[in-house]
């Protein structure tokens, strides 16, 4: 059984460097995914705010019609 021990791999600077690069890339992919999800949430909120603002403007314009526009409409109907 003593001969069944698994020996660690031989030191290899190139392999070790590549393994470290892979670890850094994996972290970068995770961070990018987190940023992507956060940006999606921010976009969703921004679209909601834009729709709300446009609706508020439409409501305001309906409640406060342009007096010039109504005069022009009356002249056209005369």
C-alpha positions in Angstrom: 0.0 0.0 0.0 2.9 2.4 0.6 3.7 2.1 -3.1 0.2 3.2 -4.0 0.8 6.8 -2.9 0.2 9.4 -5.5 3.2 11.6 -6.2 2.7 15.3 -6.7 3.4 16.6 -10.2 6.9 17.8 -11.0 7.4 21.5 -10.6 6.7 23.2 -13.9 6.8 27.0 -14.1 4.9 27.2 -17.4 2.1 25.0 -16.2 1.9 26.9 -12.9 1.8 30.2 -14.8 -1.0 28.9 -17.0 -2.9 27.6 -14.0 -2.7 31.1 -12.4 -3.8 32.8 -15.6 -6.8 30.5 -15.8 -7.7 31.3 -12.1 -7.5 35.0 -12.9 -9.7 34.6 -16.0 -12.3 32.7 -14.0 -12.4 35.5 -11.5 -12.8 38.0 -14.3 -15.6 36.0 -15.9 -17.4 35.9 -12.5 -17.0 39.7 -12.0 -18.2 40.4 -15.5 -21.3 38.3 -14.9 -22.0 40.2 -11.7 -21.6 43.5 -13.5 -23.8 42.3 -16.4 -26.6 41.3 -14.0 -26.3 44.6 -12.2 -26.5 46.5 -15.5 -29.6 44.6 -16.5 -31.3 45.5 -13.2 -30.3 49.1 -13.6 -31.6 49.2 -17.2 -34.9 47.7 -16.1 -35.2 50.4 -13.4 -34.2 53.1 -15.9 -36.8 52.0 -18.4 -39.5 52.1 -15.6 -38.4 55.6 -14.6 -38.5 56.7 -18.3 -42.0 55.3 -18.8 -43.2 57.0 -15.6 -41.7 60.3 -16.5 -43.3 60.2 -20.0 -46.6 59.3 -18.5 -46.4 62.2 -16.1 -45.6 64.6 -18.9 -48.5 63.2 -21.0 -50.8 63.6 -17.9 -49.6 67.2 -17.3 -50.0 68.1 -21.0 -53.6 66.7 -20.9 -54.4 68.7 -17.8 -52.7 71.9 -19.1 -53.5 72.2 -22.8 -51.6 74.7 -24.9 -53.8 77.8 -25.2 -52.2 78.7 -28.6 -53.1 75.3 -29.9 -56.8 75.7 -28.9 -56.9 79.2 -30.6 -55.5 77.7 -33.8 -58.1 74.9 -33.7 -60.9 77.4 -33.3 -59.7 79.5 -36.2 -59.5 76.4 -38.5 -63.1 75.5 -37.7 -64.4 79.0 -38.5 
